[in-house]
Amino acid sequence: MGIFDNTLKKLEKAKEILKNLEGQKVEEVFEILKSPQRVITVTLPLKRDDGKLEFYKGYRIEHNNFLGPYKGGIRYSLYVDEDEIKTLALLMTLKCALIGLPLGGAKGGVNVDPKSLSEGELERLSREYVRKIYDFIGPEKDIPAPDVGTNSKIMDWMVDEYLKISKKKDIYLLASFTGKSVQNHGLEGREEATGKGGEIILEFLTKKLNFKEPLKIAVQGFGNVGYNVAKFLFEKGHKIVALSDSKGGIYCQDGFDPTLVMKWKEERGSISDYLKENINDSKSKIKITNEEILELEVDVLIPAAIENVINQDNANKIKAKIILEMANNPTTNEAQKILESRKIIVIPDILANSGGVVASYFEMLQNIKNEKWTKGRVFSELKDYLFKAFEEVWYYFEKFNLSLRDSAFTIALKRISQAYQL
């Protein structure tokens, strides 16, 4: 079963919950959500620096816009295919509905390894992608953003190409893309917002559960999201005892400063040999694999890399008390059942990593109103949005004895259904 069908299984469960607990019939809207409203597939020709012409496959999948314009990132990865992008678009629909944003869900991607391209090649590919999807995007249609393998520089190229094609200089059109650089009308704090949101949501939960602090935390995945959530949690006084990237991980019972580890990664390319040459090395520091980091005895496990890392093969070995899903779909449906039976609390991805899309919404507002938001305002309003969403999820969690995931999916489906009825 593909990841899209796995996600639909979660949504189908939410449909049954609404029917059995609240007497709501949402079969019709559920059937509609089973298919994207539009699937755009494009072929992107790219002339490499050596003159060779290569072709790349790209997608923009617009899942649903009942609540507002489509919203979702663009990823550059060799794992990009239609099933992955379709799944992520569905998750964006649910995420925006859960958080209460006037936005629908979409996702885009190109099947390419961005590290294999020069900067010039990357720019040409990015501009070609915009040319191919131009007719379908804009502030009132579909607003792309960065995702895995893309960043603010790529968004700057894309919005520049969009403005060139439109032949307009209206500042309103800058809202066609979010995640732009601050110098190009982007939002302060946007790159940190997903990680900041994870830290905020975890704090809400641990206060409800009266957890003793500091927490021991392991983070699998040390890209933008994994780094920022680790950094914010470290600044709150928690112990980041384990970190990993694609090449391996590190563990220390005394904890790491994520900022120092990231500096090392930027200079060396990976954190996997951080211990070997680190002048503060001690016997308590060891190397671990990406599989081992999932099974450490910690308070909080944060999968922040790829999907399906927690599955039926390792769910019984998880020792964390809380799982904060900063990656999309890191837990399979089979693993979720095992974790629930073991009383391990999972904060679902559509709540845990929603800080990014909330900040993207703020960037849209900033551009449309021609304002300049401070990072303080961004983080303050982010906390307000996440508090409201968390409290709604917690209400369902307690009232109906549901998992946090079922609570979140149920609220999202209910909100989309209400919009559909209107």
C-alpha positions as CSV (number, residue, x, y, z in Angstrom):
1,M,0.0,0.0,0.0
2,G,1.4,3.4,-1.0
3,I,1.8,6.4,1.4
4,F,-1.2,8.1,-0.1
5,D,-3.5,5.2,0.6
6,N,-2.0,4.9,4.1
7,T,-2.9,8.6,4.7
8,L,-6.4,8.0,3.4
9,K,-6.8,5.2,6.0
10,K,-6.2,7.7,8.8
11,L,-8.7,10.0,7.2
12,E,-11.2,7.2,6.9
13,K,-10.9,6.6,10.6
14,A,-11.6,10.2,11.2
15,K,-14.8,9.9,9.1
16,E,-16.0,7.0,11.2
17,I,-15.2,9.0,14.4
18,L,-17.3,11.9,13.3
19,K,-20.1,9.6,12.3
20,N,-20.1,7.6,15.5
21,L,-19.3,10.2,18.1
22,E,-20.9,13.4,16.7
23,G,-23.5,11.9,14.3
24,Q,-21.9,13.8,11.4
25,K,-22.1,12.4,7.9
26,V,-19.0,13.3,5.9
27,E,-18.9,10.5,3.4
28,E,-19.4,12.9,0.5
29,V,-16.5,15.2,1.4
30,F,-14.3,12.2,2.2
31,E,-14.9,10.8,-1.3
32,I,-13.9,14.1,-2.7
33,L,-10.7,14.3,-0.7
34,K,-9.7,10.9,-2.0
35,S,-8.5,12.5,-5.3
36,P,-6.7,15.8,-5.9
37,Q,-8.6,18.5,-7.8
38,R,-5.7,18.9,-10.2
39,V,-2.5,17.0,-11.1
40,I,0.0,19.0,-13.1
41,T,2.9,17.0,-14.6
42,V,5.6,18.8,-16.5
43,T,8.8,18.0,-18.3
44,L,11.7,20.4,-17.6
45,P,14.5,20.6,-20.1
46,L,17.8,21.8,-18.7
47,K,20.9,22.6,-20.6
48,R,23.8,21.7,-18.3
49,D,26.9,23.8,-18.0
50,D,28.7,21.4,-20.4
51,G,26.0,22.0,-23.1
52,K,24.3,18.6,-22.6
53,L,20.5,18.7,-22.6
54,E,18.8,16.8,-19.8
55,F,15.1,16.4,-18.9
56,Y,13.6,16.3,-15.4
57,K,10.1,15.4,-14.3
58,G,8.2,17.9,-12.2
59,Y,4.8,18.0,-10.4
60,R,2.4,20.5,-8.9
61,I,-0.5,18.7,-7.3
62,E,-3.4,20.9,-6.1
63,H,-5.4,18.7,-3.7
64,N,-8.2,20.9,-2.3
65,N,-9.2,24.5,-2.1
66,F,-12.5,24.5,-0.1
67,L,-10.9,26.7,2.6
68,G,-8.9,29.0,0.4
69,P,-6.1,29.1,-2.2
70,Y,-3.8,26.1,-2.5
71,K,-0.7,26.3,-0.3
72,G,2.3,24.0,-0.2
73,G,6.1,23.6,-0.7
74,I,8.2,22.6,-3.6
75,R,10.8,19.8,-3.0
76,Y,13.8,18.8,-5.1
77,S,14.6,15.2,-4.4
78,L,15.3,11.9,-6.2
79,Y,12.5,10.4,-4.2
80,V,9.9,12.8,-5.8
81,D,7.1,10.9,-7.6
82,E,3.4,11.4,-8.0
83,D,2.4,9.3,-5.0
84,E,4.7,11.3,-2.6
85,I,3.6,14.7,-3.9
86,K,-0.1,13.7,-3.8
87,T,0.3,12.5,-0.2
88,L,2.0,15.7,0.9
89,A,-0.7,17.8,-0.9
90,L,-3.4,15.9,1.1
91,L,-1.5,16.5,4.3
92,M,-1.3,20.2,3.6
93,T,-5.0,20.3,3.1
94,L,-5.5,18.7,6.5
95,K,-2.8,20.8,8.2
96,C,-4.2,24.1,7.0
97,A,-7.7,23.0,8.1
98,L,-6.5,21.9,11.5
99,I,-4.7,25.1,12.2
100,G,-7.6,27.2,11.0
101,L,-5.9,28.9,8.1
102,P,-7.9,30.2,5.1
103,L,-5.9,28.0,2.8
104,G,-6.1,24.7,0.9
105,G,-3.4,22.1,0.2
106,A,-1.0,21.6,-2.6
107,K,2.6,20.3,-3.1
108,G,5.2,20.5,-5.8
109,G,8.4,18.8,-6.7
110,V,11.1,17.9,-9.2
111,N,12.8,14.6,-9.4
112,V,16.4,15.8,-9.2
113,D,19.3,15.7,-6.8
114,P,19.9,19.5,-6.2
115,K,23.5,18.8,-5.0
116,S,24.3,17.4,-8.5
117,L,23.6,20.8,-10.1
118,S,25.7,23.9,-10.2
119,E,24.1,27.1,-9.0
120,G,23.5,28.2,-12.5
121,E,21.9,24.9,-13.4
122,L,19.7,25.1,-10.3
123,E,18.6,28.6,-11.2
124,R,17.7,27.6,-14.8
125,L,15.8,24.6,-13.7
126,S,13.9,26.6,-11.1
127,R,12.9,29.3,-13.5
128,E,11.8,26.6,-16.1
129,Y,9.6,25.0,-13.4
130,V,7.8,28.4,-12.8
131,R,7.3,28.9,-16.6
132,K,5.6,25.5,-16.8
133,I,3.2,26.0,-13.8
134,Y,2.8,29.8,-14.2
135,D,-0.9,29.6,-15.2
136,F,-1.9,27.7,-12.1
137,I,-0.2,29.8,-9.4
138,G,-0.6,33.2,-7.8
139,P,-1.7,34.9,-4.5
140,E,-5.4,33.9,-5.1
141,K,-4.7,30.6,-6.8
142,D,-1.8,28.6,-5.4
143,I,1.1,29.8,-3.3
144,P,4.3,27.6,-3.4
145,A,7.0,27.7,-0.7
146,P,10.3,25.9,0.0
147,D,10.6,22.3,1.1
148,V,13.2,19.6,1.1
149,G,16.0,20.5,-1.3
150,T,14.8,24.1,-1.8
151,N,15.5,27.3,0.1
152,S,14.9,31.1,0.1
153,K,17.4,31.6,-2.8
154,I,15.4,29.3,-5.0
155,M,12.1,31.0,-4.0
156,D,13.7,34.4,-4.9
157,W,14.5,33.0,-8.4
158,M,11.0,31.7,-8.7
159,V,9.2,34.8,-7.7
160,D,11.5,36.9,-10.0
161,E,10.6,34.6,-12.9
162,Y,6.9,34.9,-12.0
163,L,7.1,38.7,-12.0
164,K,8.9,38.7,-15.4
165,I,6.2,36.5,-17.0
166,S,3.4,38.6,-15.4
167,K,5.0,41.8,-16.6
168,K,3.7,43.6,-13.5
169,K,5.6,45.1,-10.6
170,D,2.7,45.1,-8.1
171,I,4.1,44.3,-4.7
172,Y,0.9,42.2,-4.1
173,L,2.3,39.6,-6.5
174,L,5.3,39.0,-4.2
175,A,2.7,36.9,-2.2
176,S,2.8,34.4,-5.1
177,F,5.6,32.6,-3.2
178,T,6.6,32.4,0.4
179,G,9.8,31.4,2.0
180,K,11.6,34.2,0.2
181,S,14.8,35.8,1.6
182,V,14.2,38.6,4.1
183,Q,16.0,41.0,1.7
184,N,13.4,40.1,-1.0
185,H,10.3,40.8,1.1
186,G,10.4,37.4,2.9
187,L,9.4,37.0,6.6
188,E,11.8,37.2,9.5
189,G,11.8,33.9,11.3
190,R,10.3,31.9,8.4
191,E,13.2,29.5,8.1
192,E,13.0,28.8,11.8
193,A,9.2,28.6,12.1
194,T,8.7,24.9,11.6
195,G,11.2,24.1,14.3
196,K,9.9,26.8,16.6
197,G,6.4,25.4,16.2
198,G,7.5,22.0,17.2
199,E,9.1,23.4,20.3
200,I,5.9,25.3,21.2
201,I,3.6,22.2,20.6
202,L,5.9,20.0,22.7
203,E,5.8,22.5,25.5
204,F,2.0,22.6,25.5
205,L,1.9,18.8,25.8
206,T,4.5,18.4,28.5
207,K,2.7,21.0,30.6
208,K,-0.6,19.1,30.3
209,L,1.2,15.9,31.3
210,N,3.3,17.6,34.1
211,F,6.5,16.2,32.7
212,K,9.6,16.7,34.8
213,E,12.2,18.9,33.0
214,P,14.8,19.0,31.5
215,L,13.7,16.5,28.9
216,K,16.1,14.0,27.3
217,I,15.6,14.4,23.5
218,A,16.8,12.5,20.4
219,V,16.5,14.1,16.9
220,Q,16.7,12.0,13.8
221,G,17.4,14.3,10.8
222,F,19.6,17.3,11.1
223,G,18.4,19.5,8.3
224,N,16.7,22.8,8.7
225,V,13.8,21.5,10.7
226,G,15.7,19.0,12.9
227,Y,18.4,21.6,13.6
228,N,15.9,24.4,14.5
229,V,13.7,22.3,16.8
230,A,16.8,21.0,18.5
231,K,18.2,24.5,18.9
232,F,15.0,25.9,20.4
233,L,14.6,23.0,22.8
234,F,18.3,23.3,23.8
235,E,17.7,27.0,24.5
236,K,14.8,26.0,26.8
237,G,17.2,24.0,28.9
238,H,16.5,20.5,27.6
239,K,19.2,17.9,26.9
240,I,19.7,17.0,23.2
241,V,21.4,13.7,23.8
242,A,21.4,12.4,20.2
243,L,21.4,13.8,16.7
244,S,21.8,12.2,13.3
245,D,21.9,13.0,9.6
246,S,21.8,10.8,6.5
247,K,25.3,9.5,7.2
248,G,24.9,8.5,10.9
249,G,24.4,9.8,14.4
250,I,26.0,10.8,17.6
251,Y,25.0,10.2,21.3
252,C,26.1,11.8,24.5
253,Q,24.4,11.4,27.9
254,D,25.5,15.0,28.8
255,G,23.9,16.4,25.7
256,F,25.0,18.5,22.7
257,D,24.8,22.1,21.7
258,P,23.0,21.9,18.3
259,T,24.5,25.2,17.1
260,L,28.1,23.8,17.6
261,V,27.1,20.6,15.9
262,M,25.6,22.4,12.9
263,K,28.7,24.6,12.6
264,W,30.7,21.3,12.4
265,K,28.3,19.9,9.8
266,E,28.5,23.0,7.6
267,E,32.3,22.9,7.7
268,R,32.7,19.1,7.2
269,G,29.5,18.0,5.4
270,S,28.2,15.6,8.1
271,I,27.9,15.2,11.8
272,S,28.8,11.5,11.7
273,D,32.5,12.1,12.6
274,Y,31.8,14.9,15.1
275,L,33.0,12.7,18.0
276,K,36.3,11.6,16.4
277,E,37.9,15.0,16.3
278,N,35.8,17.0,18.7
279,I,38.2,18.4,21.4
280,N,35.5,17.9,24.0
281,D,35.3,14.2,23.3
282,S,34.7,11.9,26.3
283,K,34.0,8.3,26.9
284,S,30.3,9.0,27.2
285,K,30.1,10.0,23.6
286,I,29.5,7.3,21.0
287,K,28.5,6.9,17.3
288,I,25.1,5.5,16.6
289,T,23.1,4.6,13.4
290,N,19.9,6.1,12.2
291,E,18.2,2.9,13.3
292,E,19.7,3.0,16.8
293,I,18.7,6.6,17.5
294,L,15.1,5.6,17.2
295,E,15.4,3.1,20.0
296,L,17.2,5.2,22.6
297,E,15.9,5.6,26.1
298,V,14.8,9.2,26.0
299,D,11.8,11.3,27.0
300,V,11.2,12.6,23.5
301,L,12.0,11.2,20.1
302,I,11.8,13.6,17.1
303,P,11.8,12.0,13.7
304,A,12.7,15.0,11.4
305,A,13.9,13.2,8.2
306,I,11.9,10.9,6.0
307,E,8.7,8.9,6.1
308,N,8.0,5.5,7.5
309,V,11.1,5.3,9.8
310,I,8.9,4.1,12.7
311,N,7.2,0.9,11.5
312,Q,6.0,-2.5,12.7
313,D,9.6,-3.8,12.8
314,N,10.8,-1.3,15.4
315,A,7.7,0.1,17.1
316,N,8.1,-2.4,19.9
317,K,11.6,-1.2,20.5
318,I,10.8,2.5,20.9
319,K,11.6,3.6,24.4
320,A,10.6,7.3,24.2
321,K,7.5,8.5,26.1
322,I,6.6,11.1,23.4
323,I,7.2,11.1,19.6
324,L,7.1,14.6,18.0
325,E,6.6,14.1,14.3
326,M,8.6,16.9,12.6
327,A,8.9,14.8,9.4
328,N,5.8,14.1,7.2
329,N,4.4,10.6,7.7
330,P,7.3,9.2,9.8
331,T,5.1,6.6,11.5
332,T,3.2,3.8,9.6
333,N,-0.3,2.9,10.5
334,E,0.8,-0.4,11.9
335,A,3.4,1.3,14.1
336,Q,0.8,3.7,15.3
337,K,-1.4,0.9,16.7
338,I,1.6,-0.6,18.5
339,L,2.7,2.7,20.0
340,E,-0.9,3.4,21.2
341,S,-1.0,-0.1,22.9
342,R,2.2,0.8,24.6
343,K,0.9,4.2,25.8
344,I,3.5,6.2,23.8
345,I,2.1,9.5,22.8
346,V,2.5,10.6,19.2
347,I,2.2,14.3,18.3
348,P,1.1,13.9,14.7
349,D,2.8,15.6,11.8
350,I,-0.1,17.8,10.8
351,L,0.1,19.5,14.2
352,A,3.8,19.1,15.1
353,N,5.3,20.6,12.0
354,S,2.6,23.1,11.1
355,G,4.7,26.1,12.2
356,G,6.1,26.5,8.7
357,V,2.7,26.9,6.9
358,V,1.5,29.3,9.6
359,A,4.6,31.5,9.0
360,S,4.0,31.2,5.3
361,Y,0.5,32.6,5.8
362,F,2.0,35.5,7.8
363,E,4.4,36.2,4.9
364,M,1.5,36.3,2.5
365,L,-0.3,38.8,4.8
366,Q,2.9,40.9,5.1
367,N,3.3,41.1,1.3
368,I,-0.4,41.7,0.5
369,K,-0.6,44.6,3.1
370,N,2.9,45.8,2.2
371,E,4.0,45.5,5.9
372,K,7.2,44.4,7.6
373,W,6.7,42.0,10.5
374,T,9.4,41.5,13.2
375,K,10.5,38.0,14.3
376,G,9.0,38.8,17.7
377,R,5.6,39.4,16.2
378,V,5.9,36.3,14.0
379,F,6.7,34.0,16.9
380,S,4.1,35.5,19.2
381,E,1.3,35.1,16.6
382,L,2.6,31.7,15.7
383,K,2.1,30.6,19.4
384,D,-1.4,32.0,19.4
385,Y,-2.4,29.9,16.3
386,L,-0.8,26.8,17.6
387,F,-2.3,27.2,21.1
388,K,-5.8,27.3,19.7
389,A,-5.2,24.2,17.5
390,F,-3.5,22.3,20.3
391,E,-6.3,23.0,22.7
392,E,-8.9,21.7,20.2
393,V,-6.9,18.5,19.6
394,W,-6.5,18.1,23.4
395,Y,-10.3,18.5,23.9
396,Y,-11.0,15.6,21.5
397,F,-8.2,13.6,23.0
398,E,-9.7,13.8,26.5
399,K,-13.4,13.9,25.6
400,F,-13.5,10.9,23.2
401,N,-10.4,9.0,24.4
402,L,-8.8,9.3,21.0
403,S,-5.1,9.4,20.0
404,L,-3.8,12.9,19.2
405,R,-3.5,11.8,15.6
406,D,-7.2,10.7,15.4
407,S,-8.2,14.0,17.2
408,A,-6.2,16.1,14.7
409,F,-7.5,14.3,11.6
410,T,-11.1,14.4,12.9
411,I,-11.0,18.2,13.5
412,A,-9.4,18.8,10.1
413,L,-12.0,16.7,8.3
414,K,-14.9,18.3,10.2
415,R,-13.6,21.8,9.2
416,I,-13.3,20.9,5.6
417,S,-16.7,19.3,5.6
418,Q,-18.2,22.5,7.1
419,A,-16.6,24.6,4.3
420,Y,-17.9,22.1,1.7
421,Q,-21.5,22.4,3.1
422,L,-21.3,26.2,2.8
